[in-house]
Amino acid sequence: MSLTKSELAKYMDHTLLKADATADEIDRVAAEARELSTASVCVNGYWVPRVAAALEGTDVMTCAVIGFPLGAMSTAAKAAETADVVAAGAREVDMVINIGELKAGNDDAVRADIAAVAEAAHAGGAHLKVIIECCLLTEEEKVRASRLTVEGGADYVKTSTGFSTGGATVEDVRLMREAVGPDFGVKAAGGIRTLADAEAMIEAGADRLGVSASIAILGELDV
């Protein structure tokens, strides 16, 4: 793989989701994303207005997480949270599915949860990525969750929150890509720390990467 630095940056959602992130840290991440020209900055909803203001005039999008990191709140709460962050300037939202309902085989509930958030996101002109938390799922559940994401009207399926027992793997990305087909978005997130990691995920089928190590990864291309 021979992506340029600017090409690789456009795969990246430059991410800061830790609970103790301060305003100064959020400002730093937004400034880094402006300089690198990443795809987006991904933050918790509270910080969306601040990030959106910092990114104004650039093509770097503001992304917010929804129902994060457990996904076990009501569908109405997820949809309301989505409408709130989109109104505040988010152009992408990354939601967590109801993992328990997926594992119980309640596909209609999972699909409806995704569809409600997709409707709220799309109403405000935002894209929806759906986090299925692969580390908690069997192979069959990963495939089913990926297909329900498509059926629910989302735009991407995403591997992980980065806050559970594991992050993205090449095998999971490949499986998700096979499940959703060639034209649907796939995002790998969690544990992507090197250029080799990033390239492996892209080669497996990811067209977006959730990374906090964007500077280090892109810096490897300067060597």
N, C-alpha and C positions, 0 to 999 in steps of 0.2 A: 504494500500500500504506500502511495506517495502523495498524500494530501499536503497542501501547503499549510502554513500556520493559520492564515485567515480562513481557509476552507475548514480546517478542523475546529476552529473556534465556533463556527456556525452550527456545529453539532452539539454545542455545550450549553446546558442550563447551569450557569454559575450559581452555586447553591450555598445558602447559609440558613439552616433550620434549627440550630441548637437553641434550647430553651433560654439560655443565659446570654444570648446575643444582645449586644448593646447598640444604641443608635450609631455610635462611632464605627462599630464593626459593620453594621449595615451600610453605612455611607462608604466605607472602604470597599466593600464587595461591589457596590454599584459603580464606583469609580473604576475599579479593575475591569468590570464588564464593559464599560464605555471604552476603555483603552484597548481591550482585546477584541471588542466587537463580537461578543458571544451571542448566541441565539436569544438568551433571556437571563434574568436574575430571578432565582426561585427562593421565596421567603415565606414565612408565616404571615397570615392575613393582616395582622396588626401593622406590619411594616409596608404594606402595599402603597399607601399614599406617598410615603417618603421616597420609596424606590421609584415609583412612577414619575415623580417630580424630578428626581435625579437623572432619569433616563430620557427626559423630554428632549425632542429634537434628534434622537438617535433611532436606529432601527433595532435596538435591543429591547425586547419585550419584558414586561413585568409578569412574573408567574407566581401564583399563590397556591399553597396546599390546602386541601379541603378534607375535613373529617380525619385529620392527621394526629397521630400516626396509626390509630387503631381501627378506624372505619366503622365503629360499632354504635354510632349515634343515629338518630332517626333520619329518614330520607328528607323530611321537611327541614330539619336543621341543616343538612348538607346543602340543600337547594337554596336556603336563605343565606347561608354563608357564601355560597357561590355568587348569588346576586349582589351581595354586599361588596365582595372584593372586585368584581367586575365593574361595578359602579365607581369604585375607588381607583380604577386604572389598570387592573389585571387584564392581560390579553390572552393568558393561558392559565388553566387551573388543573391541578393534579389531585384527584380524589382517591381515597382508599375505599375499596369495596367492603361490603359486609362479609367478612371472611367466614364467620360462623355459619351464615346462611348458605354460602357456597359449599362448605364442607358437609352441610346437612342435606345437600341436594335440592335446596329451594331455589331453583334457577329463576323462577318468575320474580321472586323478591329481589334477587341480585340484579336482574335485568331492569326492573322497575326503578331501583335505586340509581343505577347508572343513567337511565333515561331521564329521570327528573333533574339530575345535575347537568346532563348534556343540554337539556332544554333551557335551563337557567343560564348556562355559559353561552350558548349560541345566541340567545336572545340579546345578549350584550356584545356580540361579535367576538367572543373568546373561544379558543379551542379547549377541548377537554382531553386530558390524559388520565387513564384509569390504572391505579396501582393495585396489583393483585397479590403482592407479597409472596413471591414464589417460594421462599424458604419455609413457609408453613403449609405448602400444598404438595400433593402427589402429582405425578406427571399427568394423570388424567384430569385432575382438578385444574392444573395450569392451562391445559388445552381448553377445557370447558370455560374457564374464566376469560380466556382470550377471546373465545367466540362470543360469549355474552357481552363483552365489551364492544364488539362490532355491532351486535344486534341492538345494543342499547343506544347506539347513535353517537358514540364517542369518536375521537380522532386518533388517539394513540392508546396502546396498552403498555404498561410500565412494570418493570420487574419488582421493584422494592421501595420501601420507605427509607432504608438505611438505618432504621431504628429497631429492627427485630433481630432475629438470630442469624441472618446472613444477607448478603447483597446480591448483585448481579453475577450470573455465570454465563459463560459462552454457550453452554448447553441449553440454558433456559431461554436465552435470546433466540437461539436457532429454533427451538421448539415453538416459541411464540410467533416467530416469523412464519413458520410453516402453518400454524393454526389460523392466522389472520390473512394470509396471502401477501402478494408482493406490493400492494398499493396502500396498505394501512400502516399507520405510524407505529413504531416500536421504540420504546425508550428503555435504556439500561441505566440503572442507578444503584449505588451502594458499592463501595470498595474499589472504585476505578481511580487508581492513583498514579499510574504511569502511562507513558505513550504506548507501550506494548499492550497494556490493558485496554486502552481506548481503541486502538486499531483492531484488536481481537473482537471487541464488541461490534464494531462497525462491519467487519468482515462476516460476522455471524448474522447480521441483518438489522442491527440497530441504526436508526436514523436520527436519534437524539440521545445524548448522554447527560445524566445528572451527576455533576462533579463539584466538589469543593476544592479540588486540587488543580483547577484549571491553569493557574500560572505555572506550576511545576511541570504539568504535562506539556503545555505549549512551549515552555522553556527548553524542553529536550530537543525541539526542532531548531533551536539556535546554536546547538553544539556542532 
